[in-house]
Amino acid sequence: MPTYKAPVSDTVFLLNDVFDYARYANAPGFAEAPIDVVEHVLVEGAKFVEEVVQPLNRVGDVEGCVRHADGSVTTPKGFKEAYKALVAGGWVGLSGDPKYGGHGMPHFLAALFSEYEMSANLAFAMYPGLTNGAVAAMAAHASDALKDLYLPKMTTGEWTGTMNLTEPHCGTDLGLIKTKAVPQPDGSYAITGQKIFISAGEHDLADNIVHLVLARIEGAPAGVKGISLFVVPKFLPDANGAPGERNGVVCGSLEHKMGIHGNATAVLNYDGARGWLIGEEHRGLPAMFVMMNGARLGVAIQGLAISEVAYQNAAAYAKERRQGRSLKGPEEPGKPADLLLVHPDVRRMLLEIRAFNEAARALLVSVALTQEEALTAPDPKVRQAADDRLSLLTPVIKGVFTDMGFANAVKAQQVFGGHGYIAQAGMEQFVRDARIAMIYEGANGVQALDLVGRKMPKDGGRAVMAFFAEIGQFLAANKDDAALAPYLAPVQTALGHLQQAAMWLMKNGAADPNNAGAASTDTMHLFGLTALGYMWARVVKAVLARQAKGESSPALDAKLTLARFFCERMLPETGAHLARLSAGAATVMALPEDAF
Amino acid sequence: MPTYKAPVSDTVFLLNDVFDYARYANAPGFAEAPIDVVEHVLVEGAKFVEEVVQPLNRVGDVEGCVRHADGSVTTPKGFKEAYKALVAGGWVGLSGDPKYGGHGMPHFLAALFSEYEMSANLAFAMYPGLTNGAVAAMAAHASDALKDLYLPKMTTGEWTGTMNLTEPHCGTDLGLIKTKAVPQPDGSYAITGQKIFISAGEHDLADNIVHLVLARIEGAPAGVKGISLFVVPKFLPDANGAPGERNGVVCGSLEHKMGIHGNATAVLNYDGARGWLIGEEHRGLPAMFVMMNGARLGVAIQGLAISEVAYQNAAAYAKERRQGRSLKGPEEPGKPADLLLVHPDVRRMLLEIRAFNEAARALLVSVALTQEEALTAPDPKVRQAADDRLSLLTPVIKGVFTDMGFANAVKAQQVFGGHGYIAQAGMEQFVRDARIAMIYEGANGVQALDLVGRKMPKDGGRAVMAFFAEIGQFLAANKDDAALAPYLAPVQTALGHLQQAAMWLMKNGAADPNNAGAASTDTMHLFGLTALGYMWARVVKAVLARQAKGESSPALDAKLTLARFFCERMLPETGAHLARLSAGAATVMALPEDAF
């Protein structure tokens, strides 16, 4: 049975040493959370997920969610109690608006806590995750009346939220949405249609479920410009704001999925359900994008989260399972065999995972702090720059963290040999659970296209130029540091490859947009590797600074080894990405339809 | 629901055009099978698996195998009837010795047919696959008396076979085997111990199950040199050779696995079961290696097989599902959206899969023909050279085909978006089924180590030098062919990288064997890519020859496009592999155990 220990000290090291958390001391958004508070919250959060949430991971997979004939859904044994404890502990409302019962902690803190929650139990963590996304969308776009009615219950997690986009014939292409909304005399709308793949769409964890639903008001223009966003509660709030009359939305079935069995993925049938418009008519997509962008960041974290817990269990197994002998002769001749850990290829797998994990966590912390600034910085220029950086990096980390997170879960499973294929060991669940993160909230191909087609060229390349400048300035500022130099050179090379890719795209993407499409996934991964390499360089600088003060610890040494490993074994891939993407679209587009 | 159409015409094209099948016309082993017979067998085999075996793939996954209280096991609905038909049709004994009721077709033909069988239903195909492996081991090492008793029933598939190696504490490290064999006065042995992960270990498909079991004779030397091989039937054959008394081996449980649910993976408890020695005492491992080497080739084919069926279904979906618009503007403005196939990144995924599949099938045909020569060539030098080539390429194709086959199943699933995650679509089953092939018959890390530590240095590098020479001669012989040149240059580059890797290993592996271990997986994949690139070059030559004769077809054009795609988008990875492996073991081995 897998175990999990949240990497609190790594998170705190990143905040303090790498990203100089102290510099935010008086900034709005951060004021409530000096580092000791942050650390206390993370420690307590870690304890909660380790003790309450993680032990339910396996039962969630085995039991799954069950739909009954009346459309009600039962979650796996223990989920209900754990969810009540999550709400009672204030974890759902950690960064919620105090006006609505939230704890007012900064948003980045909730993001960093969510890594632990998702490592512990991804299927479980999705319930509060979607709720927070729905809260954010409503906070940004709903009327005060709707906010006053829903947010007090949703912020705390007493009620949960969902996002309803997909229909049987459309996922990515939301312009095809058919669900219709008919205006009613009282100002509400009657919503009718079918939504599929609705995570946390029906369950028994909360007293009410608040669906945010994209639909088309009768007579609306075709395509994405005719889509509006509605709030459709499972139970209509009564005069006191308590769940009242049952609304016309029913769970028609649950999907049988590869993984995340503990989360109910519902088909929701709307039959004249009462809904209320959020924001303006036909402007539903921008409103939903608040939730989707948050969700993309959340899904990126899922990739890291599964990679981390998979690593921990694979490393433990490699330090316990004895099989074969060191290639240099028995390390422990008194034992029947040496540990798996003596085998270089086993180490390679573990190091690939961990060299990703620690750099990805650094990038997550960096992006989460940027998001905080984008939300709260008083200076509009700072906000703008932060928003640029966040928008640029969101598709990168969604795509790269989830692709690598899945690949890492597979590697961790491989360390277990045949036992990794058996359900009992729990490793194959990580693989199945991690797989969805590459798909939902915009399949990774969509992220890649968002990056090359929208985020990189946007505003004349302002965001990407700023990010290149950020890395370039770091490299330039540290170029005379001899101890750091070996880690900077490979990052410089990677950055060079990424800049060449950007130039190639600028030149060839305009000439033929299929060139951008054919280059998109390689560009995204080249970008991700470069950003992760840059993170390692920053981490190494922080480690060297500590060592220069005379501090010495195996944990600090390990970071240097991992950084070297990343430079030697993972960054060389950037050259291959550049070669591939530079090949252009001609061959990719050459085959006629019939030839496939 | 997935569908499948066996690629018979591709197999025949490879035999005829690429590998000049006619040149074997009078060779022993091939004599019974002129190309028209080969094609007829493949066509009939294709029909059988498409109509009878493939429709059971999904039910096999959903139902799985069920163990009853008495230790008996029921296979999924329909498996029994399909297996009877498989035996009746002569498919199990296709290349079996006519002396024992086989059809005497060459072995390579059974290998090529098995690709189709495993595409159709991997879990099902394992039953006859293991049986044929057991037959081969017995044919090579068992006494005539044992052969006469068992092979007539096993060759036809009337009885099935298994291989029993793994025990709870040892998989790869067979020296740790504890199962004991106590000599009995009648010359038999009493076998006692527990074996796990026994594929097809217990089921209701056949009248008897013949276990080949590794065990240690009382007083045998420790380690691998004290292991013997035994045949232990489920039912002891009576005087007429019919299944008689029940033997002391019982299925204690079935594993709950990630995939291949239709195959019963048994824990087998031996309690003084009667067994008979195969070959010499303490020489069990070399005997079992006959079966294991065959099994490794079989597992390599599994990687290709799943990749092929996953491709077919992903391509069909991309030609049917409409989502979004071409980046160049609507291709079918009259429809609500364009086909998935207009998106370059969707094509990229499909082309990556297919550019692998067709080259891998070429390499499979090449290796299968080599195996035939190794078994049957009259000239000992030819046999030796063939055996060298087979031994060298076996770990390469086992490791590379299964790693890439799994990655391709994941890509094919990705083409389906959210629907790929739902069981009903069948794509996630391919992923789960493909995963085991990276693990069993020697995890891919073991294959990589076998390659760099044993197969490449063996006999002073004779086999690997011969293979480099084979590619080098092909490149040299065709260097003046202007039409072929664009395909040869990238292969030349890849070969150069592989040769550099071999030299690096020669130099550094001797100095520190951990350098070889740390380089192993990258070397294996570099080797695989080079071999696949070489196959594309040979395929292109064959295509150009046909086109030079005035033949023109979309299928021939497609091969040229796929070859270009492979050169542009897949071969660049060889440089990254070389960079990684050249980094050496120092960083890989640096972290102390506690730091993991």
Boltz contact constraints between the chains, C-beta under 6 A:
constraints:
  - contact:
      token1: [A, 171]
      token2: [B, 417]
      max_distance: 6.0
  - contact:
      token1: [A, 171]
      token2: [B, 418]
      max_distance: 6.0
  - contact:
      token1: [A, 172]
      token2: [B, 323]
      max_distance: 6.0
  - contact:
      token1: [A, 173]
      token2: [B, 323]
      max_distance: 6.0
  - contact:
      token1: [A, 173]
      token2: [B, 324]
      max_distance: 6.0
  - contact:
      token1: [A, 173]
      token2: [B, 337]
      max_distance: 6.0
  - contact:
      token1: [A, 176]
      token2: [B, 336]
      max_distance: 6.0
  - contact:
      token1: [A, 197]
      token2: [B, 418]
      max_distance: 6.0
  - contact:
      token1: [A, 255]
      token2: [B, 422]
      max_distance: 6.0
  - contact:
      token1: [A, 256]
      token2: [B, 423]
      max_distance: 6.0
  - contact:
      token1: [A, 257]
      token2: [B, 421]
      max_distance: 6.0
  - contact:
      token1: [A, 257]
      token2: [B, 422]
      max_distance: 6.0
  - contact:
      token1: [A, 258]
      token2: [B, 421]
      max_distance: 6.0
  - contact:
      token1: [A, 258]
      token2: [B, 428]
      max_distance: 6.0
  - contact:
      token1: [A, 315]
      token2: [B, 596]
      max_distance: 6.0
  - contact:
      token1: [A, 323]
      token2: [B, 172]
      max_distance: 6.0
  - contact:
      token1: [A, 323]
      token2: [B, 173]
      max_distance: 6.0
  - contact:
      token1: [A, 324]
      token2: [B, 173]
      max_distance: 6.0
  - contact:
      token1: [A, 327]
      token2: [B, 513]
      max_distance: 6.0
  - contact:
      token1: [A, 327]
      token2: [B, 514]
      max_distance: 6.0
  - contact:
      token1: [A, 327]
      token2: [B, 517]
      max_distance: 6.0
  - contact:
      token1: [A, 328]
      token2: [B, 513]
      max_distance: 6.0
  - contact:
      token1: [A, 336]
      token2: [B, 176]
      max_distance: 6.0
  - contact:
      token1: [A, 337]
      token2: [B, 173]
      max_distance: 6.0
  - contact:
      token1: [A, 341]
      token2: [B, 593]
      max_distance: 6.0
  - contact:
      token1: [A, 344]
      token2: [B, 514]
      max_distance: 6.0
  - contact:
      token1: [A, 344]
      token2: [B, 517]
      max_distance: 6.0
  - contact:
      token1: [A, 344]
      token2: [B, 518]
      max_distance: 6.0
  - contact:
      token1: [A, 344]
      token2: [B, 585]
      max_distance: 6.0
  - contact:
      token1: [A, 344]
      token2: [B, 588]
      max_distance: 6.0
  - contact:
      token1: [A, 345]
      token2: [B, 445]
      max_distance: 6.0
  - contact:
      token1: [A, 345]
      token2: [B, 517]
      max_distance: 6.0
  - contact:
      token1: [A, 345]
      token2: [B, 520]
      max_distance: 6.0
  - contact:
      token1: [A, 345]
      token2: [B, 521]
      max_distance: 6.0
  - contact:
      token1: [A, 347]
      token2: [B, 588]
      max_distance: 6.0
  - contact:
      token1: [A, 348]
      token2: [B, 588]
      max_distance: 6.0
  - contact:
      token1: [A, 417]
      token2: [B, 171]
      max_distance: 6.0
  - contact:
      token1: [A, 417]
      token2: [B, 443]
      max_distance: 6.0
  - contact:
      token1: [A, 418]
      token2: [B, 171]
      max_distance: 6.0
  - contact:
      token1: [A, 418]
      token2: [B, 197]
      max_distance: 6.0
  - contact:
      token1: [A, 418]
      token2: [B, 439]
      max_distance: 6.0
  - contact:
      token1: [A, 421]
      token2: [B, 257]
      max_distance: 6.0
  - contact:
      token1: [A, 421]
      token2: [B, 258]
      max_distance: 6.0
  - contact:
      token1: [A, 421]
      token2: [B, 436]
      max_distance: 6.0
  - contact:
      token1: [A, 421]
      token2: [B, 439]
      max_distance: 6.0
  - contact:
      token1: [A, 422]
      token2: [B, 255]
      max_distance: 6.0
  - contact:
      token1: [A, 422]
      token2: [B, 257]
      max_distance: 6.0
  - contact:
      token1: [A, 423]
      token2: [B, 256]
      max_distance: 6.0
  - contact:
      token1: [A, 428]
      token2: [B, 258]
      max_distance: 6.0
  - contact:
      token1: [A, 436]
      token2: [B, 421]
      max_distance: 6.0
  - contact:
      token1: [A, 439]
      token2: [B, 418]
      max_distance: 6.0
  - contact:
      token1: [A, 439]
      token2: [B, 421]
      max_distance: 6.0
  - contact:
      token1: [A, 443]
      token2: [B, 417]
      max_distance: 6.0
  - contact:
      token1: [A, 445]
      token2: [B, 345]
      max_distance: 6.0
  - contact:
      token1: [A, 513]
      token2: [B, 327]
      max_distance: 6.0
  - contact:
      token1: [A, 513]
      token2: [B, 328]
      max_distance: 6.0
  - contact:
      token1: [A, 514]
      token2: [B, 327]
      max_distance: 6.0
  - contact:
      token1: [A, 514]
      token2: [B, 344]
      max_distance: 6.0
  - contact:
      token1: [A, 517]
      token2: [B, 327]
      max_distance: 6.0
  - contact:
      token1: [A, 517]
      token2: [B, 344]
      max_distance: 6.0
  - contact:
      token1: [A, 517]
      token2: [B, 345]
      max_distance: 6.0
  - contact:
      token1: [A, 518]
      token2: [B, 344]
      max_distance: 6.0
  - contact:
      token1: [A, 520]
      token2: [B, 345]
      max_distance: 6.0
  - contact:
      token1: [A, 521]
      token2: [B, 345]
      max_distance: 6.0
  - contact:
      token1: [A, 554]
      token2: [B, 595]
      max_distance: 6.0
  - contact:
      token1: [A, 558]
      token2: [B, 591]
      max_distance: 6.0
  - contact:
      token1: [A, 558]
      token2: [B, 595]
      max_distance: 6.0
  - contact:
      token1: [A, 561]
      token2: [B, 590]
      max_distance: 6.0
  - contact:
      token1: [A, 561]
      token2: [B, 591]
      max_distance: 6.0
  - contact:
      token1: [A, 564]
      token2: [B, 587]
      max_distance: 6.0
  - contact:
      token1: [A, 565]
      token2: [B, 587]
      max_distance: 6.0
  - contact:
      token1: [A, 568]
      token2: [B, 583]
      max_distance: 6.0
  - contact:
      token1: [A, 568]
      token2: [B, 587]
      max_distance: 6.0
  - contact:
      token1: [A, 569]
      token2: [B, 580]
      max_distance: 6.0
  - contact:
      token1: [A, 569]
      token2: [B, 583]
      max_distance: 6.0
  - contact:
      token1: [A, 572]
      token2: [B, 576]
      max_distance: 6.0
  - contact:
      token1: [A, 572]
      token2: [B, 579]
      max_distance: 6.0
  - contact:
      token1: [A, 572]
      token2: [B, 580]
      max_distance: 6.0
  - contact:
      token1: [A, 573]
      token2: [B, 576]
      max_distance: 6.0
  - contact:
      token1: [A, 576]
      token2: [B, 572]
      max_distance: 6.0
  - contact:
      token1: [A, 576]
      token2: [B, 573]
      max_distance: 6.0
  - contact:
      token1: [A, 576]
      token2: [B, 576]
      max_distance: 6.0
  - contact:
      token1: [A, 579]
      token2: [B, 572]
      max_distance: 6.0
  - contact:
      token1: [A, 580]
      token2: [B, 569]
      max_distance: 6.0
  - contact:
      token1: [A, 580]
      token2: [B, 572]
      max_distance: 6.0
  - contact:
      token1: [A, 583]
      token2: [B, 568]
      max_distance: 6.0
  - contact:
      token1: [A, 583]
      token2: [B, 569]
      max_distance: 6.0
  - contact:
      token1: [A, 585]
      token2: [B, 344]
      max_distance: 6.0
  - contact:
      token1: [A, 587]
      token2: [B, 564]
      max_distance: 6.0
  - contact:
      token1: [A, 587]
      token2: [B, 565]
      max_distance: 6.0
  - contact:
      token1: [A, 587]
      token2: [B, 568]
      max_distance: 6.0
  - contact:
      token1: [A, 588]
      token2: [B, 344]
      max_distance: 6.0
  - contact:
      token1: [A, 588]
      token2: [B, 347]
      max_distance: 6.0
  - contact:
      token1: [A, 588]
      token2: [B, 348]
      max_distance: 6.0
  - contact:
      token1: [A, 590]
      token2: [B, 561]
      max_distance: 6.0
  - contact:
      token1: [A, 591]
      token2: [B, 558]
      max_distance: 6.0
  - contact:
      token1: [A, 591]
      token2: [B, 561]
      max_distance: 6.0
  - contact:
      token1: [A, 593]
      token2: [B, 341]
      max_distance: 6.0
  - contact:
      token1: [A, 595]
      token2: [B, 554]
      max_distance: 6.0
  - contact:
      token1: [A, 595]
      token2: [B, 558]
      max_distance: 6.0
  - contact:
      token1: [A, 596]
      token2: [B, 315]
      max_distance: 6.0
